[in-house]
Amino acid sequence: MRGIFAASLIAVLAATVPTAGAGQPGKETRMLKPEEFAILAWGWAPPDVDLIRGVRECGCNLAGIVPVENLDMVKDAGLKCFVFDTTTHVGDAEAGLPDTEIEKRVRALTQRVAGHPAVFGYYLRDEPGAGAFDGLARWTAAFRRIAPATPSYINLFPNYANEAQLGTKTYEEHLERFLTVVKPPVLCYDHYALMDDGSLRDGYFQNLEAVRNAAIKHAVPFWNVVLSNAHFHYAEPSPAGLRFQAYTTLAYGGKGIAYFTYCAPPVGNYRLAPVDQFGNRTPTWEMLRNVNLQIHRLGPAYLKLKRVNVFHHPDVPSGCKGIATAKHVAEVAGGSLLVGEFEDAEGSAWAMVVNKDLHRSTPFSIRFKSPGAIRMISAYSGQEEPWAGENGWLAAGQGMLLRLGKRQ
């Protein structure tokens, strides 16, 4: 999220996504609602109804950031969005407006778009420093009071932002002040970690760790904004990279993922977004749809779970936890792994096991502390299946959702 984009996302109603060849040929996958799990096309939605339909076909359930005059296109494409308007974009000057002016602007915009089926919420700002938090709190409160069913949206810096950008001494302080002062409906941040030398930027997992902890403390969901294009020294999109970003977010208990960006900006060295600068779909589009369809298939099971722990094994990034903290898993082996631990309403143990290697597949094994048969939720059918045989392999960046059943 840089200045040329302005800000955020969320949205869309349910429905179905064509998935011929995915799971069972000819079947359709129910699209998760953004209230359940947001899959966001981050950036300005293209002012073209056919291109916006492509956002939905790609498996995203949020069209992106949309000016008022383009809302009908989003409606016709079967999606919802975050509304952008210059009167409610909260820069530093707007953050200091008196409450009467804030309320006047919020009422004017919400009345202007009241009842429009494409409206999911309102975009306020991208990557504010802590100095803007008091003002953003007043804007957020005004939207909450005047339009409680349509949340306002703010996206935060990653942990590699400097002290001057954050406006705080530490990143953890930045998160705490934002959540305490602004009281947002969701904690969303961006972190671009896949580099063009094939490496992972230091701090990616520490950022997930900090955001997860803050979200749990303040009882809000969190979303992770990740890469779906190449620019600067970031890697060109790959199936492994897209899987890695999605499954690590799931393992940490995220309730949304956003892709920067869906359309490639016509500047610099931006390239290989799902849609290029000429409006054509790139190979990234099909790669991204494949990952999004997996999220939709896993969603009905995943969304019923409560996050209880997350750990790495055998290599533990600084500031993260190892298997000694595990609540349900006794042993796991097979490469560089991340394990998110969950429980369902009956207290049964679940685990999301992720291969952190960005380049190589790995076989893996797992043993829970309690006895029982291990089952898996297929990311292709959404059905529960035995965990056995070739299901003991993970592709680069791939995750697998497992459940401990009763002893047979």
LONU-88856 format. One record per residue (C-alpha): x negated, y negated, z negated. Coordinates in nm, 4 decimals, padded with zeros to 6 digits. Layout:
REC          X          Y          Z
REC          X          Y          Z
...
This chain:
REC          X          Y          Z
REC    00.0000    00.0000    00.0000
REC   -00.1756   -00.3048    00.1123
REC   -00.0514   -00.6567    00.1805
REC    00.0639   -00.5827    00.5338
REC    00.3211   -00.3431    00.4025
REC    00.4968   -00.4955    00.1050
REC    00.6433   -00.2212   -00.0815
REC    00.8149    00.0942   -00.1628
REC    01.0680    00.3535   -00.1206
REC    01.3252    00.5937   -00.2384
REC    01.6505    00.7201   -00.1163
REC    01.8826    00.9326    00.0838
REC    02.1813    01.1393    00.0321
REC    02.1890    01.5103    00.0573
REC    02.2830    01.7015    00.3687
REC    02.0905    01.9578    00.5619
REC    01.7656    01.9626    00.7554
REC    01.7396    02.1798    01.0680
REC    01.4838    02.4512    00.9999
REC    01.5079    02.7049    01.2786
REC    01.2219    02.9438    01.2253
REC    01.1721    02.8402    00.8605
REC    01.2816    03.1197    00.6302
REC    01.5635    03.2643    00.8386
REC    01.6039    03.1506    01.1996
REC    01.9067    02.9343    01.2582
REC    01.9576    02.8638    00.8881
REC    01.9483    02.5152    00.7423
REC    01.7851    02.3931    00.4242
REC    01.9822    02.1769    00.1833
REC    01.8042    01.8487    00.1543
REC    01.7221    01.7538   -00.2029
REC    01.8768    01.4281   -00.3143
REC    01.6244    01.1560   -00.4035
REC    01.7816    01.1460   -00.7490
REC    01.6579    01.5049   -00.7840
REC    01.3204    01.4833   -00.6101
REC    01.2224    01.1869   -00.3955
REC    01.0375    01.2519   -00.0672
REC    00.9548    00.9083    00.0598
REC    00.8348    00.7705    00.3909
REC    00.6320    00.4875    00.2406
REC    00.6227    00.1610    00.4292
REC    00.8559   -00.0364    00.6498
REC    01.1137    00.1869    00.8140
REC    01.0874    00.1478    01.1931
REC    01.3636   -00.0772    01.3336
REC    01.4841    00.2025    01.5605
REC    01.7641    00.4414    01.4668
REC    01.6119    00.7321    01.6597
REC    01.2791    00.6912    01.4803
REC    01.4601    00.6726    01.1462
REC    01.6442    00.9950    01.2315
REC    01.2985    01.1443    01.2772
REC    01.2164    01.0520    00.9165
REC    01.5029    01.2749    00.8040
REC    01.4126    01.5526    01.0485
REC    01.0609    01.5460    00.9017
REC    01.2108    01.6373    00.5635
REC    01.1905    01.2994    00.3921
REC    01.4965    01.1958    00.1982
REC    01.4053    00.8271    00.1732
REC    01.3753    00.6038    00.4781
REC    01.1305    00.3565    00.3222
REC    01.1523   -00.0203    00.2822
REC    01.4213   -00.1867    00.4895
REC    01.5319   -00.5492    00.5395
REC    01.9031   -00.6170    00.5031
REC    01.9592   -00.6627    00.8750
REC    01.8434   -00.3049    00.9478
REC    02.0596   -00.1231    00.6925
REC    02.3088   -00.0038    00.9544
REC    02.0295    00.1841    01.1343
REC    01.9469    00.3691    00.8130
REC    02.3142    00.4533    00.7615
REC    02.3473    00.5820    01.1187
REC    02.0389    00.8006    01.0655
REC    02.1998    00.9594    00.7583
REC    01.9564    00.8167    00.5048
REC    01.9347    00.5596    00.2274
REC    01.6519    00.3210    00.1436
REC    01.5107    00.0502   -00.0779
REC    01.6296   -00.2912    00.0327
REC    01.3749   -00.5651    00.0918
REC    01.4647   -00.9317    00.0895
REC    01.2348   -01.2333    00.0704
REC    01.4485   -01.3849   -00.2042
REC    01.3875   -01.0905   -00.4389
REC    01.0302   -00.9972   -00.3498
REC    00.8570   -01.0744   -00.6780
REC    00.5228   -01.2378   -00.6135
REC    00.3419   -01.4267   -00.8866
REC    00.5522   -01.7384   -00.8242
REC    00.8808   -01.5483   -00.8377
REC    00.7707   -01.3684   -01.1557
REC    00.7731   -01.7057   -01.3287
REC    01.1192   -01.8175   -01.2179
REC    01.3725   -01.9011   -01.4912
REC    01.6316   -01.6391   -01.5813
REC    01.9134   -01.8415   -01.4241
REC    01.7400   -01.8416   -01.0843
REC    01.6551   -01.4720   -01.1075
REC    02.0178   -01.3872   -01.1838
REC    02.1387   -01.6095   -00.8984
REC    01.9127   -01.4334   -00.6470
REC    01.9922   -01.0848   -00.7725
REC    02.3662   -01.1479   -00.7595
REC    02.3433   -01.2957   -00.4111
REC    02.1558   -00.9950   -00.2694
REC    02.3591   -00.7280   -00.4457
REC    02.6851   -00.8916   -00.3383
REC    02.5560   -00.9210    00.0175
REC    02.4930   -00.5462    00.0466
REC    02.7537   -00.4204   -00.2019
REC    02.9058   -00.0916   -00.0938
REC    02.6667   -00.0364    00.1959
REC    02.6063    00.3398    00.2174
REC    02.2364    00.2993    00.3062
REC    02.1453    00.1194   -00.0176
REC    01.9728    00.3311   -00.2793
REC    01.7811    00.0590   -00.4613
REC    01.5826   -00.2634   -00.4348
REC    01.2130   -00.3151   -00.3699
REC    01.0456   -00.5691   -00.5967
REC    00.6663   -00.5456   -00.5676
REC    00.3625   -00.3335   -00.4877
REC    00.0575   -00.3064   -00.7161
REC    00.1173   -00.5900   -00.9652
REC   -00.1416   -00.6874   -01.2212
REC   -00.0416   -00.6873   -01.5866
REC   -00.0033   -01.0662   -01.5758
REC    00.3144   -01.0196   -01.3733
REC    00.4729   -00.7646   -01.6081
REC    00.6694   -01.0144   -01.8201
REC    00.8292   -01.1640   -01.5095
REC    00.8946   -00.8240   -01.3532
REC    01.0635   -00.7193   -01.6766
REC    01.3147   -01.0022   -01.6359
REC    01.3811   -00.9098   -01.2714
REC    01.4175   -00.5414   -01.3585
REC    01.6558   -00.6231   -01.6411
REC    01.8663   -00.8411   -01.4088
REC    01.9010   -00.5614   -01.1527
REC    01.9785   -00.3112   -01.4281
REC    02.2505   -00.5391   -01.5653
REC    02.4044   -00.6474   -01.2325
REC    02.3582   -00.3308   -01.0227
REC    02.2982   -00.0439   -01.2668
REC    02.3614    00.2296   -01.0069
REC    02.0909    00.1003   -00.7696
REC    01.7450    00.1025   -00.9290
REC    01.4734   -00.1519   -00.8658
REC    01.1349   -00.0215   -00.7505
REC    00.7771   -00.1211   -00.8311
REC    00.4636    00.0719   -00.7354
REC    00.1438    00.0611   -00.9436
REC   -00.2285    00.0578   -00.8721
REC   -00.4365    00.3792   -00.8879
REC   -00.6975    00.4311   -01.1565
REC   -00.9780    00.3222   -00.9231
REC   -00.8457   -00.0354   -00.9276
REC   -01.0821   -00.2686   -01.1099
REC   -01.0202   -00.4573   -01.4324
REC   -00.9378   -00.7811   -01.2507
REC   -00.6727   -00.6054   -01.0436
REC   -00.5217   -00.4206   -01.3387
REC   -00.5253   -00.7135   -01.5768
REC   -00.6135   -00.4749   -01.8602
REC   -00.9310   -00.3206   -01.9980
REC   -00.8263    00.0357   -01.9156
REC   -00.5894    00.2130   -01.6808
REC   -00.4083    00.3790   -01.9699
REC   -00.3418    00.0343   -02.1197
REC   -00.2077   -00.0790   -01.7800
REC    00.0426    00.2099   -01.7724
REC    00.1462    00.1610   -02.1341
REC    00.2063   -00.2119   -02.0924
REC    00.4022   -00.1584   -01.7712
REC    00.6303    00.1011   -01.9254
REC    00.6733   -00.0857   -02.2546
REC    00.7310   -00.4317   -02.1056
REC    00.8990   -00.3689   -01.7689
REC    01.0935   -00.0541   -01.8621
REC    01.1189    00.0743   -01.5015
REC    01.3516    00.3581   -01.4015
REC    01.0575    00.5504   -01.2518
REC    00.6781    00.5413   -01.2860
REC    00.5274    00.5336   -00.9358
REC    00.1643    00.4860   -00.8369
REC   -00.0554    00.5423   -00.5332
REC   -00.3837    00.7330   -00.5208
REC   -00.5673    00.8082   -00.1955
REC   -00.8242    01.0766   -00.2648
REC   -00.8927    01.2780    00.0523
REC   -01.2174    01.1483    00.2027
REC   -01.3534    01.1834    00.5562
REC   -01.6608    01.3748    00.4375
REC   -01.4301    01.6544    00.3189
REC   -01.4520    01.5629   -00.0485
REC   -01.1948    01.4678   -00.3096
REC   -01.2314    01.1240   -00.4649
REC   -01.3324    01.1364   -00.8309
REC   -01.0440    01.0452   -01.0570
REC   -00.7544    01.2049   -00.8678
REC   -00.6691    01.4530   -01.1420
REC   -00.7452    01.2030   -01.4177
REC   -00.4860    00.9724   -01.2567
REC   -00.2274    01.2518   -01.2536
REC   -00.3156    01.3274   -01.6154
REC   -00.2722    00.9658   -01.7291
REC    00.0536    00.9142   -01.5410
REC    00.1993    01.2467   -01.6583
REC    00.1182    01.1653   -02.0220
REC    00.2662    00.8152   -01.9964
REC    00.5800    00.9428   -01.8201
REC    00.6390    01.2054   -02.0883
REC    00.5868    00.9525   -02.3682
REC    00.8401    00.7103   -02.2183
REC    01.0804    00.9750   -02.0826
REC    01.0735    00.8603   -01.7203
REC    01.0055    01.0591   -01.4020
REC    00.6903    00.9910   -01.2031
REC    00.6172    00.9781   -00.8295
REC    00.2821    01.0138   -00.6562
REC    00.2111    00.8135   -00.3378
REC   -00.0448    01.0007   -00.1236
REC   -00.2017    00.9967    00.2214
REC   -00.0317    01.0902    00.5469
REC   -00.2593    00.8915    00.7779
REC   -00.6309    00.8300    00.8210
REC   -00.7875    00.4877    00.7663
REC   -01.1026    00.3379    00.6163
REC   -01.3058    00.6382    00.4925
REC   -01.0002    00.8570    00.4278
REC   -00.9678    01.1955    00.5958
REC   -00.7520    01.2692    00.8953
REC   -00.4401    01.4583    00.7809
REC   -00.4583    01.8370    00.7695
REC   -00.2230    02.1129    00.6532
REC   -00.4535    02.1798    00.3573
REC   -00.4662    01.8160    00.2532
REC   -00.0906    01.7698    00.2731
REC   -00.0296    02.0928    00.0790
REC   -00.2854    01.9931   -00.1836
REC   -00.1249    01.6546   -00.2475
REC    00.2254    01.8019   -00.2708
REC    00.1464    02.1040   -00.4871
REC   -00.0796    01.9195   -00.7324
REC    00.2038    01.6698   -00.7836
REC    00.4458    01.9574   -00.8506
REC    00.2064    02.1314   -01.0899
REC    00.1813    01.8114   -01.2945
REC    00.5594    01.7895   -01.3156
REC    00.6194    01.5062   -01.0672
REC    00.9715    01.4248   -00.9488
REC    00.8743    01.2517   -00.6264
REC    00.6106    01.2241   -00.3577
REC    00.5651    00.9432   -00.1078
REC    00.3577    00.9395    00.2098
REC    00.1468    00.6423    00.3133
REC    00.2513    00.5924    00.5883
REC    00.5143    00.7431    00.8214
REC    00.4373    00.5054    01.1108
REC    00.0763    00.4129    01.1850
REC    00.0101    00.0387    01.1491
REC   -00.1336   -00.1205    01.4664
REC   -00.4462   -00.2440    01.2895
REC   -00.7988   -00.1314    01.2119
REC   -00.8754    00.2405    01.2240
REC   -00.5301    00.3619    01.1134
REC   -00.4444    00.6800    01.3004
REC   -00.2645    01.0141    01.2877
REC    00.0318    00.9065    01.0808
REC    00.3350    01.1252    01.1587
REC    00.4353    00.8637    01.4199
REC    00.1657    00.6753    01.6107
REC    00.1485    00.3127    01.7212
REC    00.3416    00.3976    02.0410
REC    00.6325    00.5569    01.8568
REC    00.5236    00.9131    01.9429
REC    00.5102    01.2038    01.6992
REC    00.1596    01.3243    01.6241
REC    00.0459    01.6700    01.5027
REC    00.0779    01.5276    01.1503
REC    00.4572    01.5147    01.1906
REC    00.4944    01.8927    01.2148
REC    00.2385    01.9499    00.9376
REC    00.4262    01.7138    00.7090
REC    00.7655    01.8655    00.7893
REC    00.6317    02.2101    00.6980
REC    00.5211    02.0882    00.3546
REC    00.8426    01.8935    00.2960
REC    01.0551    02.1965    00.3816
REC    00.8626    02.3953    00.1223
REC    00.9494    02.1324   -00.1389
REC    01.3172    02.1482   -00.0410
REC    01.3160    02.5293   -00.0653
REC    01.1425    02.5313   -00.4051
REC    01.3491    02.2421   -00.5383
REC    01.6552    02.4264   -00.6706
REC    01.4334    02.6425   -00.8956
REC    01.1708    02.3773   -00.9775
REC    01.4220    02.1135   -01.0820
REC    01.5658    02.3373   -01.3555
REC    01.2297    02.3605   -01.5304
REC    01.0828    02.1653   -01.8213
REC    00.7108    02.0821   -01.7980
REC    00.5174    02.2080   -02.1014
REC    00.1474    02.2034   -02.0066
REC   -00.1030    02.1757   -01.7237
REC   -00.4604    02.3034   -01.7119
REC   -00.7544    02.3747   -01.4787
REC   -00.9614    02.6930   -01.4570
REC   -01.2467    02.7654   -01.4443
REC   -01.3747    02.4174   -01.3509
REC   -01.2133    02.1449   -01.5623
REC   -01.2350    01.7839   -01.4423
REC   -01.3465    01.5317   -01.7017
REC   -01.0514    01.4161   -01.9082
REC   -00.8366    01.7158   -01.8143
REC   -00.7539    02.0381   -02.0025
REC   -00.8716    02.3963   -01.9641
REC   -00.7089    02.7351   -02.0156
REC   -00.7656    02.7182   -02.3923
REC   -00.4620    02.4863   -02.4049
REC   -00.2353    02.7299   -02.2176
REC    00.0978    02.8069   -02.3805
REC    00.2065    03.1001   -02.1651
REC   -00.0843    03.2045   -01.9415
REC   -00.3445    03.4402   -02.0862
REC   -00.5718    03.4789   -01.7834
REC   -00.5965    03.3401   -01.4301
REC   -00.8724    03.3994   -01.1776
REC   -00.9492    03.3555   -00.8104
REC   -01.1310    03.0330   -00.7357
REC   -01.0805    02.6737   -00.8416
REC   -00.7255    02.6707   -00.9764
REC   -00.4753    02.4295   -01.1262
REC   -00.1865    02.5708   -01.3299
REC    00.1245    02.3831   -01.4341
REC    00.3208    02.5606   -01.7083
REC    00.6976    02.5270   -01.7309
REC    00.9968    02.6743   -01.9126
REC    01.3573    02.7221   -01.8063
REC    01.6685    02.6712   -02.0176
REC    01.6315    03.0211   -02.1659
REC    01.2702    02.9564   -02.2635
REC    01.1267    03.1894   -01.9988
REC    00.7707    03.1156   -01.8855
REC    00.6967    02.9771   -01.5373
REC    00.3726    02.8705   -01.3719
REC    00.2806    02.6724   -01.0616
REC   -00.0620    02.8008   -00.9513
REC   -00.2501    02.5794   -00.7016
REC   -00.5665    02.6494   -00.5046
REC   -00.7647    02.3250   -00.5423
REC   -01.0090    02.4144   -00.2639
REC   -00.9419    02.1894    00.0361
REC   -01.1169    02.4206    00.2824
REC   -01.0906    02.7877    00.1846
REC   -00.8193    03.0394    00.0969
REC   -00.8486    03.2530   -00.2136
REC   -00.6928    03.5654   -00.3659
REC   -00.5813    03.5109   -00.7246
REC   -00.4587    03.7015   -01.0265
REC   -00.2641    03.5926   -01.3333
REC   -00.1590    03.7461   -01.6633
REC    00.0919    03.5950   -01.9044
REC    00.0617    03.6206   -02.2815
REC    00.3970    03.8008   -02.3024
REC    00.4713    04.1243   -02.1153
REC    00.7044    04.1352   -01.8206
REC    00.7305    04.1553   -01.4436
REC    00.6008    03.8544   -01.2521
REC    00.8331    03.7178   -00.9850
REC    00.7824    03.4370   -00.7340
REC    01.0034    03.1784   -00.5642
REC    00.9339    03.1899   -00.1916
REC    00.8517    02.8475   -00.0470
REC    00.9981    02.9701    00.2843
REC    01.3274    03.1267    00.1785
REC    01.3811    02.9705   -00.1644
REC    01.4640    03.3182   -00.2941
REC    01.3111    03.5005   -00.5873
REC    01.0896    03.7879   -00.4752
REC    00.8441    04.0324   -00.6322
REC    00.4948    03.8901   -00.6706
REC    00.2846    04.1607   -00.5134
REC    00.0650    04.2535   -00.2190
REC   -00.0245    03.9710    00.0176
REC    00.1546    03.7218   -00.2051
REC   -00.1628    03.7310   -00.4152
REC   -00.3320    03.4901   -00.1713
REC   -00.3293    03.1109   -00.1649
REC   -00.4273    02.9040    00.1380
REC   -00.6387    02.5926    00.0883
REC   -00.4268    02.3468   -00.1119
REC   -00.1382    02.5929   -00.1432
REC    00.0674    02.6429   -00.4575
REC    00.2924    02.9243   -00.5742
REC    00.5777    02.9106   -00.8251
REC    00.5855    03.2189   -01.0504
REC    00.8259    03.3359   -01.3204
REC    00.7696    03.5832   -01.6002
REC    01.0662    03.8204   -01.6113
REC    01.1703    04.0722   -01.8694
REC    00.9676    04.3882   -01.9183
REC    01.0845    04.6557   -01.6739
